[in-house]
Amino acid sequence: MNEFKVTIIVVNWKQPQLTIACAESVIKSTYKNFRLFIVNNNSFDDSAIILKKRFKNNSKIRIIQTGRNLGYGGGNNYGVKKALEEFQSEYICFLNNDTIVDRDFLHHLLSAGSSLGRQNIYFPILLDWGSRIIQSAGLNDYIPRTFQFRYSGKKYNNNLPTRELPYLGGCCFLITTGLFSALSGFRNDFFMYCEDVDLGIRAKKLGTKFFLVPKSLVWHKESGSTRLFSPSTMYYSARNTMYLIHDYAKSKKYEYSRACLWFLALILVNLLRLELGSAMAIIRGLLAFIHGKKGQTGYSF
């Protein structure tokens, strides 16, 4: 089963060793009809030199330079545009650089697509780094909350069935090139965080369904690219969650209330951890939403 060409996109920003580990796991994939495009998102370290040196003799890997930091969505969009100029594929697989993939991960995603419909989006089980403990088996909610991630903390069971879920999580997923094009890609104005959920909401309006494929396994070093409680994480998560509610929620007052209660709790947690900058970043993110600020506003990553 190698009839479909697959473009794999991995965005790197100042994490060349994580990216190398990710790429080396992809190279071992049992599915061979792919090209891996690493988007170096204008890292101001020595990422470009390290990545080029490591993969200069590998015909399956290309290094793409953006010239400036485009954020997660923008970096992926740029990568797809450049990649498809060289490798016209039927599918695109977006993959975080802080992951290691199972040898059969792509095979199982494509098999599900062949049986359940190419118009849908498919994603794997995420396991905690180096373990068989489930980090996420899809999202329970698009608004951050306790127990947002399905089966989180439970031991992986290979008898879990492929099932449809209501929301898209973006650490790794497979989508047809045609659908991604029809959606005009990720929105660039989020810069980072929530782009995956936004893409899924727009896809759902076109009749797309999201399927968890439990036989497809990916190990994820959570927040390997950005620290979990960092000011940038807090800022963009808070701001962009509010934009999701503004753009898509039917009961906006209720959803705003839910989100504000969560972020208030998160502010208190950060204060208890003496993460004063992160607590203030949440407040700044909420204020940025109120003032209509989008894109890269105040924090890089």
C-alpha positions in Angstrom: 0.0 0.0 0.0 2.2 2.8 -1.3 -0.1 4.3 -3.9 -0.7 7.6 -2.2 2.0 10.3 -2.1 2.3 11.9 1.3 3.9 15.2 2.2 5.0 15.4 5.8 5.5 18.8 7.3 7.5 19.5 10.5 8.2 23.0 11.7 11.4 23.7 13.6 12.2 26.7 15.8 15.4 26.5 17.8 15.0 22.8 18.5 17.3 21.0 16.0 17.9 18.0 18.1 14.2 17.3 18.7 13.6 17.8 15.0 16.4 15.4 14.1 15.0 12.7 16.4 11.5 13.2 14.9 12.8 13.1 11.3 14.9 10.0 12.0 11.8 8.2 13.3 9.8 9.2 10.2 12.6 7.9 7.9 12.1 4.4 9.4 8.4 4.4 8.4 7.2 1.2 6.7 5.2 3.5 4.3 7.8 4.7 1.8 5.9 7.0 -0.6 6.5 10.2 1.3 8.7 13.3 1.4 9.5 15.0 4.7 9.8 18.8 4.5 11.4 20.5 7.6 10.4 24.1 7.8 13.1 26.1 9.7 11.0 29.0 11.0 13.8 31.5 11.0 15.5 30.1 14.1 18.2 32.5 15.2 20.4 29.7 16.4 22.4 27.2 14.4 19.4 25.0 13.4 19.8 25.6 9.7 23.4 24.5 9.7 22.8 21.4 12.0 19.7 20.2 10.0 21.4 20.7 6.6 24.5 18.8 7.7 22.5 15.9 9.2 20.2 15.4 6.2 22.2 16.6 3.2 22.5 13.1 1.7 18.9 12.0 2.4 16.7 12.3 -0.8 13.5 12.0 1.2 14.1 15.1 3.3 14.2 18.8 2.3 15.0 21.8 4.5 12.9 24.9 3.9 13.9 28.4 5.2 11.1 30.8 5.9 13.2 34.0 6.3 11.1 35.1 9.3 9.2 33.6 12.1 5.7 32.9 10.7 4.4 31.1 13.8 3.0 27.6 13.8 0.1 28.1 11.3 2.1 30.4 9.0 5.1 28.1 9.1 3.0 25.1 8.1 1.3 27.0 5.4 4.6 28.2 3.9 5.9 24.6 4.1 3.0 23.2 2.2 3.2 25.8 -0.5 6.9 25.2 -1.1 6.7 21.4 -0.7 3.9 21.0 -3.2 5.9 22.9 -5.8 8.3 19.9 -5.7 6.2 16.9 -4.6 2.6 16.8 -5.7 1.0 14.6 -3.1 -2.5 13.4 -2.4 -2.1 13.8 1.4 -0.4 16.0 3.9 0.6 14.9 7.3 1.3 17.6 9.8 3.6 16.5 12.6 5.0 18.4 15.6 8.8 18.3 15.9 8.7 17.2 19.5 7.4 13.7 18.5 8.7 10.3 17.7 6.5 8.2 15.4 5.9 4.4 15.3 7.1 2.7 12.1 3.5 2.0 11.1 1.9 5.3 12.1 1.4 6.5 8.5 0.3 3.1 7.2 -2.6 3.0 9.7 -3.7 6.6 9.1 -3.8 5.9 5.3 -5.6 2.6 5.8 -8.3 4.4 7.8 -8.6 7.0 5.1 -9.1 4.3 2.4 -11.8 2.6 4.4 -13.6 5.6 6.0 -13.3 8.2 3.3 -10.6 10.5 2.0 -12.8 13.6 2.8 -12.1 13.1 6.5 -9.2 13.9 8.8 -7.3 11.2 10.7 -5.0 11.4 13.8 -3.1 9.0 16.0 -3.0 8.2 19.7 -0.5 10.4 21.5 1.6 8.6 24.1 3.7 10.2 26.8 7.4 10.4 25.8 9.0 7.0 26.2 6.0 5.2 27.7 2.8 3.4 26.9 0.7 5.9 28.9 -1.9 7.8 26.8 -1.3 11.6 26.7 -4.3 12.2 24.4 -6.8 10.3 22.3 -8.5 13.4 21.0 -10.2 16.4 22.6 -13.3 16.4 24.8 -13.7 20.2 24.4 -12.2 23.0 22.3 -12.1 25.2 25.4 -9.2 24.3 27.7 -10.3 22.5 30.9 -9.5 19.7 33.2 -9.8 16.4 31.5 -9.8 18.1 28.1 -7.8 15.2 26.6 -9.5 11.8 26.2 -8.0 8.8 28.0 -5.2 11.0 29.4 -3.1 9.1 32.0 -4.5 5.6 31.1 -2.4 2.7 29.8 -2.5 2.2 26.0 -4.7 -0.6 24.9 -4.2 -1.8 21.3 -7.8 -3.0 21.2 -9.2 0.5 21.2 -11.5 1.0 18.2 -11.2 3.6 15.5 -13.8 6.2 16.3 -15.2 9.5 15.3 -14.5 12.5 17.6 -15.9 16.0 17.7 -12.7 18.1 17.6 -9.4 18.0 15.8 -6.1 18.1 17.8 -3.1 19.2 15.8 0.0 17.5 17.1 -0.3 15.0 14.2 -3.0 14.5 11.6 -3.5 13.4 8.1 -5.6 15.5 5.6 -5.9 15.4 1.8 -4.2 18.1 -0.1 -7.5 19.0 -1.7 -9.3 19.6 1.6 -6.4 21.6 3.1 -6.4 23.8 0.0 -10.2 24.2 0.1 -9.8 25.4 3.7 -7.1 27.9 2.6 -4.8 26.3 5.2 -4.3 27.4 8.8 -5.2 30.9 9.7 -2.1 33.0 10.0 -3.5 35.6 12.5 -3.4 33.2 15.5 0.5 32.9 15.2 0.5 29.9 17.6 -2.1 27.8 19.5 -5.7 26.9 18.5 -5.0 26.9 14.7 -5.7 23.1 14.6 -9.1 23.5 16.4 -10.0 26.4 14.1 -9.1 24.4 11.0 -11.2 21.5 12.3 -14.2 23.7 13.0 -14.1 25.1 9.4 -13.6 21.6 8.0 -16.6 20.3 9.9 -18.8 22.9 8.2 -17.8 21.2 4.9 -19.0 17.8 6.2 -15.5 16.5 7.3 -15.4 14.1 10.1 -12.4 13.4 12.5 -11.3 9.9 13.3 -9.0 8.7 16.0 -6.9 5.8 14.7 -5.6 4.0 17.8 -3.3 1.6 16.0 -1.3 4.7 14.8 1.1 5.7 17.6 3.0 8.9 18.2 5.1 9.7 21.3 4.8 13.4 22.2 7.2 15.3 24.4 4.5 17.7 25.7 5.6 21.3 25.2 8.9 20.3 23.9 8.9 23.3 21.6 7.4 25.7 24.0 7.4 25.5 27.8 3.9 24.6 29.2 3.6 27.5 31.5 5.6 30.0 29.5 4.3 33.5 29.0 4.0 33.0 25.2 2.0 29.8 25.8 -0.4 31.4 28.2 -0.8 34.6 26.2 -1.7 33.0 22.8 -3.8 30.2 24.4 -5.9 32.8 26.2 -6.2 35.2 23.3 -6.9 32.6 20.6 -9.4 30.6 22.7 -11.5 33.7 23.0 -11.3 34.3 19.2 -12.6 30.7 18.7 -15.6 31.5 20.9 -16.1 34.8 19.1 -16.0 33.3 15.6 -17.9 30.0 16.2 -19.8 29.6 19.5 -23.6 29.6 19.3 -24.0 30.5 23.0 -21.2 33.1 23.3 -22.0 34.4 26.8 -21.9 30.8 28.2 -18.7 29.9 26.4 -17.0 33.2 27.4 -17.9 32.5 31.0 -16.5 29.0 30.9 -13.3 30.2 29.3 -12.8 33.0 31.8 -13.3 30.7 34.7 -10.7 28.4 33.4 -8.2 31.2 32.8 -8.9 32.7 36.2 -8.0 29.3 37.7 -4.9 29.2 35.5 -3.9 32.7 36.7 -4.1 31.5 40.3 -2.1 28.3 39.6 0.6 30.5 38.0 0.6 32.8 41.0 1.0 29.8 43.3 3.9 28.6 41.2 5.4 32.1 41.4 5.1 32.3 37.6 4.2 36.0 37.7 5.1 36.6 34.1 2.8 33.8 33.0 -0.1 35.0 35.1 0.2 38.4 33.6 0.5 36.9 30.1 -3.0 35.4 30.5 -4.4 38.8 31.4 -2.5 40.4 28.5 -3.9 37.7 26.1 -7.5 38.4 27.2 -6.9 42.2 26.9 -5.4 41.6 23.4 -8.6 39.8 22.4 -10.8 42.7 23.7 -8.7 45.2 21.7 -8.8 43.0 18.6 -5.1 42.2 18.4 -4.1 39.3 16.2 -0.9 37.8 14.8 2.4 38.1 16.7 1.6 40.6 19.4 4.0 40.8 22.3 5.5 37.4 22.5 7.6 35.2 20.3 8.2 31.4 20.7 
